[in-house]
């Protein structure tokens, strides 16, 4: 019962803070039926900081165990799975059918961008998933360090993952211009994914390594892991920032040191986007690989393997959508940038 209450408390606190705390209102890339851009209330980093600080304060005073979410990992996971299923039914069934089968509607969703006042469904889902993922990473790391105080692999892993989550929330506005917000609807894939899969599977390496001693290897492996992670971060963040800057101002001549060349001001060709058509996906794969390498357990490689399964079909769907949207310009871009994700390989 402790795990059930703990998870519900985290999700409820995140929602209340998301609704109640101040934030900035910004326009997104997606537009409503009238052609106006959707407005988003962004305060994710503040919400994240308060919830994590609350966990640390409660653990430091002995109110909860530092490794609470590790001890209750099965219960919290099952609770999250059930909550994700309930959310899926509640968000999908009241909406008008899309014309696909009921199963497809439940999985992919019917509503593209549900909003209720300050609450945007997608923004909240990603925020609550990030909060719970961070709590799991910290709790699993605490359990490991309490048993193996000299261990460094889990600490580096936790530090990299925490950087990944904080950095994501620092650039909330940029993500309003990414595939998830532009192309996806809210159903099982996104709702259950953020409530159950994202916060529990992404840290799969910690599930395997939390109760095991650090693998015997040189510290050089951690250096390589850190370099690989930040190489991926540079690609993913750089590409997404460049696309964001281009969407705001297609006439901008440069992005940092890169020439901001484009096709008719519509399809970005220069800079990061000259390397491959989805260079940001390569960045995400490299970050996931850096995390797996840092923790050193073979099971941690399920995380980057999952990214391959996620991003390759997404790339195919995104190419299809871009071909429909840009027509001959997209064919010209494909001739200029022939590689889909990995330059010179794929």
N, C-alpha and C positions, 0 to 999 in steps of 0.2 A: 504493500500500500504506500510505503514511503516513496518509491520510485514514481508511482502514478501521480501523487500529490506534487512531487518535486517538478516533474515535467509540466504539469498543468499550471503550476505557479509561475514557471519561467515563461511559458507561452502567454499566460494572462498578463503578467507584468510587462512583457514586451509590447503587447497590444495596447494596454492602458497608457504606457509611456509614449508609444508611437502616436496615439491620438491626442494626448494631453500636452506634450512638450512642444515648445516653439520650434520653428524651423523655417526654411526659406521656400517660397513658392517659385517654381520654375516651369517654363514651357518644355514639353517633351517633343519628340520627333513625330509621334503618332498624332493624327488629327481626328476630330469627331465628325459627325455627319454633316455639320455645317462648314467644315473646312478649317475650323479653328484648332490650334494645337491643344492637346490635353494638358492640364495643369497638374503638377505633382508637388506635394508637401514633403520636403526632405529634412529629416532629422535623425537619420539612422545611426550616425556615428555617436551622437549624444545618447541615444537609447542604449546602444551597445555598451558604451562606457559605463553607464549607470548600472545596468544589470550585472556586468562582469565585476564592477566594484562591489556590488552587493554580495555576490558570491564570495569574493575575497574577504570581505568584512565578516561575514557569517562564519567562514572557515577559520579566520584568524582568532575569533573570539570563542571558538569551540562549539558554536551553535550547530554547525554541520561539520561533517568530516571533509577534509580536503579532497578525498577521492570518492565523494558521495556518488557521483554519476558513474564511476567505474563500478562500485559495489552494486548499484541498481541498474546496470547497463541493460540487462535483459528485460526488466520490467519497464524501463523508460522506452526501450525500443518497441516493445509490443504496444505500449500506450500510444506512441507516436504513429505506429502503423494504423491502429484503429482510428485515431483522430484524423489521419490523412484520408482514410476511406469515408468517414462521416463528412468531412469537408468536401470531398469530391462529389458525393451525392447532393449535398446541400447547394453547391455552387452551380452544378450542371443541370439537374432535372428541372428547376423552375424556369430555366431559360428556353426560348424557342429552339426547336431542332434545327440543325444546319442542313439536313437532307442526307446526311450520312447515316450509317447504322447507329443504334443506341450504344453499342460497344465502342465505336469510334468516337462518338460524342463524349462518352464518359472518359475515355483515355485522353483525347486531345482537347476536349472542352468545347463549349458553345459560345461563351462570351469572350471577346478578345481583350477588353480592357475594363474590367469591372471597377467602378469607383463609387464611393459613398462619402461625400464631403471630403474630409482630409484623408480618408482611407482609400488607398489604391491597393487592390488585391495583390498584384504582382510585387509591388514594393514591400508590402508587409511580409509576404511569403519569403522573399529573399532575406529580409532583415531577421525574421524569427529563426530561419534556418542557420544564418550566420551566428546568431547569439548562441543557439544550442550546440552548434559545432564547436565553437570556442570553449564552451563549458565542458564538453566532452574531452577536447584536447587537453585542457588544463587539468581536469580530474584524472584522466588516464595517466598523464605525465606525473602528477602528484603521487599516484599509487606506485608508479615505477621508481621514482626518486626516493620514496620512503623505504623501499626495499633495497635499492642499489644506489646509495648516495653519491658514489663516484661516477655514475653514468653520465655521459655527455650526449649520446645519440638522441635520446628522447627529448632532452632539453633543446638541442638544436632544431629538431623536428617541430617541437611546440613553438619555438621562436619564429621559425619560417612560416608556419601555419597562421600564427597570430598576426604576423606582418601581412600575409595574404588577405586576411579578413579585414583588418583595419584599413589597409590600402584600398580594398574594394569599396568600403563605405566612405572613404575620403572622396571617391570619384563617383558617387551615386548618380550625379547628373549625366556623366558620360555614358553610363550603362542604359540610360533611356534611349540611346541611339543604337543599341545592339539587337541582335536577332531575337532574343527572348521577348523584348518589349515590342518589337516591330511586327514579328511574324507569328508568335505563339498565342494560343488561347489558354484559358485557365480551366484545367480539368485534372484528371488523375496524374498525368505526366508532370505538370507544373505544381499542382497543389500537394499531392502526396509526395512528390519528389522533394519539395522544400520542407515539408513538415516531418518526413520520416527518412527518406533516402539521403538527402544532402547532409543533415547533421550527424548521421550515424554511419553511413558508408564511406564518406570522404575521409574519415579518420580510421579507415580499416587497418592501416599499419599499426596504429596504437592499440587496437583490439588484440593484435597478435603479440605485440612487444611489451605491453604494460607489465606483465608478470614474469617476463624472461630477462635474464642478465644481458647486458650489452654484448653484441657480437665482438669477437676478438678480431681486430683489424687496426691498421694504422690510422692516425688522425688525418692522413692525406685524403681518405675517403670522404670525410666530412667537408674538407675544403672543396673537393670536386663537387659534392652535393650542393654546397652553397653557391658555387659559381654557376652550376647548371640551373639552379632555381632562379638566380637573378638574371641569367641570360634569357631564360624564358619570360621572366617578368618584363624585361626590357622590350622584348618583341610584342608581348600581349598588350602591355600598357601603352607603349609607343604607338602601335597600330591603332588601338582604340581611340587614343587622344588625337591622332592625326585625322581619323575619320570624323570625329566629333568637331574638330576645328574646321574641316572642309564642309561639313553640313551647315555649320553656322555662317561660313563665309567662303563660298566656292571660288571667289576671285582672289583669295589670299595667295600671294606668290610663293611663299616659303613656309615650311613647318620645321623650325629649328634649322639644322643644316641642309634639309632636303628641299629640293624644288617641288612645289605643289602642283605638278602637271596633272591634267585631267583631259577627258574626252568631252568636249562641248560643255564643260563646267558641270557635268553630271556624274561621270565615272572617274574616280580617283586612280591615277596611274603611278604617280611618283612616290618617292620615299619608301616606307615600309611596304606599300601596296604594289611596288614594282617587283618585290621578291617572290610573292605568290599571291593567289587570289584570296587566301584565307590565312595569312601569315600569323594572325592573332591566335588561331587554333594551334599552330606549332608552338607558340609561346606557352599556351596552357598545358600542352603535352610535356614540354620541357620542365615547367614548374612542378607538375605532378611527378615526373621522374626524379627531380631533385629531392622531393620530399621522401619518395620511396628509398632512394639511395641513402639519405641521411639516417633513416631509422634502421636500415640494414636487415630487415626481416623479409624473406621472400614473399610472404603474404601481402606486403605493402605494395607490390607491383600490380595487384588487382586494381588499384586506383588509376594509374596511367592506362591500364588496359581498358578500363571502363571508359576513359576519355576517348580512346580510339573508337569504341563502339558508339559513343555519343556523337562525336564530331564528324566522322566520315559521312554518316547519313545526313547530318545537318548541313554539311558542305554541299552534298548533292541537291538537297532541297533548296538551299540558298541560291545555288547556281541556276536552278530551274526558275525560281522567283525573279532573279535578276534578268534572266533571258526574256521573261515575259514583260518585265518592266522597261528594260532598256533596248530590247530588240537588237538592231545591227550594231549599236554601240557596244553591247556585251560581247558580241562575236569579235569585234575589233579588239576589245580588251583581252579576250582569251588568246588571240593571236600574239598580242604584245606580252602578256603574262601567261604562259602556257601551264605553269605548275599550279596545282590546286591548293596544297598545304605546305609540302616540304620542297624547297627549291632544289631543282636538278634531280629530284627523285619522284615526287608524286604531285 
